[in-house]
Amino acid sequence: MRAARFHEYGGVENLVIEQAPDPHPGPGEIRIRVAAAGVNPIDWKARAGALQGLLPVELPAIPGRDAAGVIDEVGEGVQGAAVGDRVFGLGGVTGATAELAVLSAWAHAPTTWSDEESAGAGLASVTALGGLNALGPLSGRTLLIEGAAGGVGSAAVEIALAQGATVIGTASERNHEFLTDLGAVPTTYGHGLAERLAALAPHGVDFVLDTAASGSLDDLVAITGAPTRVSTIADHANAQRLGTHIVNAVNDSALLASAAELGRQGRYTPRIERAYPLERIADAHAHGERGRTRGKVVIGI
């Protein structure tokens, strides 16, 4: 199969397109013929070698954790999935940006989602749902999402709205119209946030989901009044110090199925800023690393 790979840690110049061995699913896994793969921070962190101590990878490695496509091989013990089904989901830390990929968690992709949208849903939706679920019931509550225009943040906006929350989202001013289109009330991040929130939510902010790791966690705890009202997917060090919820992305088919159901209902659509062809994976990684992505970047295979 054709795949993107890196043979040593480093910059985007280490990414090459070449032939790689076909993977095969183990028990409880499926293999898909990939239509598109997501681009996530873990991809360039793994490629750069930043995760060697925590999540080492075997070189040469294929970047990518989430993808969408059609099942072409099913592992032992798999139920509810068959060859020919169109799915999206998650595999290991690496392996998704190739013609074939093995997934250990998946859900059937809504017909309302394109292949690119389906590819952008995997990691973003399980992370957003994990962060929101840690906070408890959202119906009738006011939720602040720090970093609401990114891949996880934009997914969390729509999912929280579907759960009945009023959502305020922080983002740079260039993304305020985007947040309004999603259904959130936009505001800027940084100095003076508490005062801006007092005007936007005079009855207070009940919960916060931090997706940005902007150094604001102390302020977010002060805004809600308790660390248990804050969850973060990004600022683990400060979360441990303060006692907020820490959320890690998990390969959970139930969470993926929940996201897919919202997609079928028209209440959640993954937002894709740009799709690159496989041959331009270096550009896709560079785009993501700049940290200004609105929604998701994906790669068409």
C-alpha positions in Angstrom: 0.0 0.0 0.0 1.0 3.6 -0.4 1.5 5.5 2.8 3.1 8.5 4.3 6.0 7.6 6.6 8.9 9.1 8.6 12.1 7.1 9.1 13.5 9.3 11.8 12.2 12.0 14.1 12.3 15.6 13.0 10.6 18.2 10.8 8.1 17.8 8.0 10.9 17.3 5.6 11.2 13.7 7.0 7.7 12.8 5.7 7.9 10.7 2.5 5.3 8.9 0.4 6.3 5.3 -0.3 5.2 1.7 -0.3 4.6 0.1 3.1 3.5 -3.4 4.2 -0.3 -3.9 4.3 -1.6 -4.0 7.9 -4.1 -6.6 9.1 -6.6 -6.4 11.9 -6.2 -8.4 15.1 -9.1 -9.6 17.3 -11.7 -6.9 17.8 -10.2 -4.7 15.1 -11.2 -3.8 11.5 -9.2 -2.7 8.5 -10.5 0.1 6.2 -9.6 1.2 2.8 -9.0 4.8 3.8 -10.8 7.7 2.0 -9.4 10.4 4.3 -7.4 10.7 7.5 -7.4 13.4 10.1 -4.4 15.6 11.1 -4.0 16.1 14.8 -1.4 17.6 17.2 -0.4 14.1 18.2 0.7 13.4 14.6 3.3 16.1 14.5 4.4 15.6 18.1 5.0 11.9 17.3 6.8 12.8 14.1 9.0 15.3 15.9 9.9 12.8 18.7 8.2 14.9 21.4 6.4 11.8 22.7 9.2 9.3 22.8 9.1 9.0 26.6 5.3 8.7 26.8 4.2 7.1 23.5 7.2 5.7 21.6 6.6 4.6 18.1 8.4 2.0 16.0 10.2 3.6 13.0 9.5 3.9 10.2 6.1 5.1 11.3 2.9 6.2 9.5 1.4 9.3 11.1 -2.3 9.6 11.9 -4.6 8.3 14.5 -8.1 8.7 13.0 -9.5 8.0 9.5 -12.6 7.2 7.6 -13.3 4.7 4.8 -14.9 1.4 3.9 -14.2 -1.8 5.8 -12.4 -4.4 3.7 -11.2 -6.8 6.4 -12.7 -7.8 9.8 -10.8 -9.2 12.7 -11.9 -12.1 14.9 -14.8 -11.4 17.3 -16.0 -8.2 15.6 -19.7 -7.8 15.7 -22.0 -5.2 14.1 -19.5 -4.4 11.3 -19.1 -6.0 7.9 -16.9 -5.6 4.8 -18.4 -2.8 2.7 -19.6 -0.7 5.7 -18.6 3.0 5.6 -17.1 3.9 9.0 -14.9 6.4 10.8 -12.8 5.8 13.9 -9.5 5.5 15.7 -6.4 3.3 15.6 -3.1 3.5 17.4 -0.9 6.5 17.9 0.2 6.1 14.3 -1.0 4.3 11.2 -3.9 6.1 9.7 -2.4 8.2 6.8 -2.2 5.3 4.3 -4.3 3.5 1.8 -5.2 0.9 4.5 -5.5 1.4 8.2 -6.5 -0.7 11.2 -9.1 0.7 13.6 -9.8 -0.5 17.2 -12.8 1.9 17.7 -15.3 2.9 15.1 -18.8 3.9 14.2 -20.8 3.9 11.0 -20.4 7.2 9.3 -23.6 9.3 8.8 -24.7 9.6 5.2 -24.9 13.4 5.8 -21.1 13.6 6.3 -18.5 13.6 3.5 -15.4 11.4 3.7 -13.4 14.5 4.8 -15.9 15.4 7.5 -16.0 11.7 8.7 -12.2 11.7 8.9 -12.2 14.9 11.0 -14.7 13.5 13.5 -12.8 10.7 15.2 -10.3 12.2 17.6 -12.1 15.5 17.9 -15.5 14.0 18.9 -14.2 11.5 21.5 -12.1 14.2 23.1 -14.9 16.8 23.1 -17.4 14.3 24.5 -14.9 13.1 27.2 -14.3 16.7 28.3 -18.0 17.5 28.4 -19.1 14.3 30.0 -16.6 14.9 32.9 -18.6 18.1 33.8 -22.0 16.4 34.1 -25.4 17.3 32.7 -25.3 20.5 30.6 -29.0 21.1 29.9 -29.9 24.7 31.0 -26.3 25.5 32.0 -23.9 28.0 30.6 -20.6 26.6 29.3 -17.5 28.4 28.4 -15.2 26.7 25.8 -11.7 28.0 25.8 -10.3 27.6 22.3 -13.7 27.1 20.7 -12.6 27.4 17.0 -10.2 24.5 16.9 -10.9 20.9 16.0 -12.0 19.8 19.5 -13.4 23.1 20.4 -15.7 23.4 17.4 -16.9 19.8 18.0 -17.6 20.6 21.6 -19.6 23.7 20.7 -22.1 21.7 18.6 -22.2 18.7 21.0 -22.8 21.0 24.0 -25.6 22.9 22.2 -27.2 19.6 21.3 -27.2 18.7 25.0 -29.0 21.9 25.9 -26.2 24.2 27.0 -25.7 27.9 26.3 -22.2 28.1 24.9 -19.7 31.0 25.0 -16.5 30.4 23.1 -13.2 32.1 23.2 -11.3 32.7 19.9 -9.4 35.3 18.1 -11.6 37.9 16.5 -11.1 36.5 13.0 -13.0 33.4 14.2 -15.9 35.1 15.9 -18.2 34.8 12.8 -17.3 31.1 12.6 -18.4 30.6 16.3 -21.6 32.5 15.7 -22.4 30.3 12.8 -21.8 27.3 15.1 -24.3 28.7 17.6 -21.9 30.0 20.2 -21.6 33.4 21.7 -18.0 34.5 20.8 -15.6 36.5 22.9 -11.8 37.1 22.9 -9.5 35.2 25.2 -6.9 36.7 27.5 -6.8 39.6 29.9 -10.2 40.8 31.0 -12.1 37.6 30.3 -13.9 37.5 33.6 -15.3 41.0 33.0 -16.4 40.1 29.4 -18.1 37.0 30.7 -19.9 39.0 33.4 -21.5 41.0 30.6 -22.3 38.0 28.4 -23.5 35.7 31.2 -24.8 37.9 34.1 -26.0 34.8 36.0 -22.5 33.3 35.8 -20.7 30.5 33.9 -21.5 27.0 35.2 -18.8 25.0 33.5 -15.6 25.4 31.4 -14.0 23.1 28.9 -10.4 24.2 28.2 -9.0 23.0 24.8 -6.3 25.6 24.5 -3.7 25.3 27.3 -3.2 29.0 27.1 -2.2 29.4 30.7 -5.7 30.5 31.8 -6.6 27.6 34.0 -6.3 29.5 37.3 -8.6 32.2 35.9 -11.1 29.6 34.6 -11.3 28.0 38.0 -11.9 31.4 39.6 -14.6 32.2 37.0 -16.6 29.0 37.8 -15.8 29.0 41.6 -14.6 25.4 41.8 -12.0 23.2 40.0 -14.6 20.4 39.6 -16.5 22.7 37.2 -13.5 22.8 34.8 -12.2 20.1 32.5 -9.1 20.4 30.3 -7.8 18.3 27.5 -4.5 20.2 27.2 -3.1 21.7 30.4 -2.4 18.6 32.4 0.3 20.1 34.6 -1.9 22.9 35.9 -4.9 20.7 36.1 -3.1 18.4 38.5 -2.1 21.4 40.6 -5.6 22.8 40.7 -7.6 19.6 40.8 -9.6 20.1 37.6 -10.8 17.3 35.5 -8.1 15.9 33.1 -9.4 14.3 29.9 -7.4 12.1 27.5 -8.7 10.9 24.2 -9.8 7.3 24.3 -10.6 4.8 21.6 -14.2 4.4 22.6 -16.7 3.2 20.0 -19.7 4.3 22.2 -18.5 7.9 22.1 -18.0 7.7 18.3 -21.5 6.3 18.0 -22.9 9.2 20.0 -21.2 11.7 17.7 -22.4 9.8 14.6 -26.0 9.9 15.9 -25.8 13.7 16.4 -24.5 13.8 12.8 -27.5 11.9 11.6 -29.8 14.3 13.4 -28.0 17.2 11.8 -26.8 18.6 15.1 -23.1 18.0 14.6 -21.0 18.4 11.5 -17.2 18.3 11.7 -15.8 21.5 10.3 -13.1 21.1 7.8 -10.8 24.1 7.1 -8.8 22.4 4.4 -8.2 19.0 2.8 -4.8 18.1 1.4 -3.9 15.2 -1.0 -1.6 12.6 0.5 1.3 13.9 -1.6 1.1 17.2 0.4 1.1 15.7 3.9 4.1 17.9 4.8 2.0 21.0 4.0 -0.8 19.6 6.1 1.4 19.1 9.1 3.0 22.5 8.7 -0.5 24.0 8.5 -1.6 22.3 11.7 1.6 23.2 13.6 1.0 26.9 13.0 -1.8 26.5 15.6 -4.4 28.7 13.8 -6.6 26.0 12.4 -10.3 26.7 12.3 -11.9 23.3 12.7 -9.9 20.4 11.2 -7.3 19.7 8.6 -7.6 16.3 6.8 -5.7 14.4 4.1 -7.5 12.7 1.2 -6.0 9.3 0.3 
